[in-house]
């Protein structure tokens, strides 16, 4: 079973975290059943944490999880922190494939799309 996790930074403002949760739900509606389990996680300041989000998906039966970093740039979280957590979770769940997708700012055509929207 395939899983998808949208991971964002997290905020002290609950409304910002609620916005991410709502965005993850909207993504689920537009993915046409590509993923059986869709969720979100936060790097810090909010829950569920990325670790909790992965654990939740595994307990729901996901055996192939794709992680999408909702970050614009290749900062420390994208380059170091997220891969470190994925390495730990891969060791914890050797039977589960966990793939780190390109971050938002690295998606092909993103700059062109944004330019058209603006």
N, C-alpha and C positions, 0 to 999 in steps of 0.2 A: 504494500500500500504506500502511495506517495504522500508526503507531507510538505508543507510550505510554511516558512516562518519569515515574517517581515520583522526585521530588527531595527530599532531606532535607539537614539541616545537615551531618552527618558528625561523627564523634567520634574521640577518641584511643583509645577502647576498641574493639578489634576486634570484641568480642561485640556491641556496639551496632550497628556497621555490618553485621555478619552478620544481625542481626535485621531491619534494613531490607531487605536483599537477600531474606531469606525472606518478608517481608511482600509485596514486589513479586511474588515467585513465586506467593504465595497469591492476590493480586489477579488475576494472569493466569489462574489456574484458574477464577475466578468471573466472568470477562468474556465467556464464551461466544464466543470467536473474534471479538470486536468489533475487536480490534487484531491485526495480523499479527506485530508485533514489540513486545515489552514488556520494559522494563528499568528500571534505577534509576541515579541519579547523586547525587553529594554536592556541596554547596556548597564545603566545605573539609574539611581534615583526613583525607580518605579518598578512595579511588578506587573506581570511575571518577568523575572529575569530571563536572559537568554538560556541559562542552564535549565530553569524551570520549564520554559517553553519546549526545549528539546525533550526533557523528561516526560512532559505531558503528551507529546506526539508519539514517543516510543510506547508509552503506556496505552495509547489509543490504537496501537498496532502499526504505526508507520515504520517501514523498513528502508525507505529512501527519502531522506529529508533534504530539501533545498532551502538554503538560508539566503535571504535577500537583504543586504545592508542598505538601509534607507539613509545613506550618507552621500553628500555631494563630492567629497574629496578623499584622497588616500591619506587620511590622517592616521594617527596612532591607533585608533580603534579598528580601522579597516586593515591596516598593515600588520599590526602586532596582536592586539587584544582579541579580536574575533577569531583569528586562526588558532590562538592559544586555547581558547575555550573549545573550539572544534576538535583540536587534537586530544584534549582531555575526554571529551564525550565520545570520540571514536574509540578510545581505549576502554571506556566504560561500556560501550555498546558495539563490540566488534562486528556483530551481525548486521548493523545498520550502516547504510551509506549516507554520509552527511556531506553535502556539497555546498561550498561557499560560492555564490553567484557574484558577478561583477556588481560593484556598488552603483548607486543611482547615477552619479556623475560620469561613470565610465560606460554607461549603456550606449551602444551605437545609435547615432541619430538624436540623442537626447538634446544636445545643444541646438540643433536645427529645429526640433519640435518645440523647445522652449521659446526660441526666437519667433516662431510663427504664432505661438500663443500670446506673446507680449505685443 
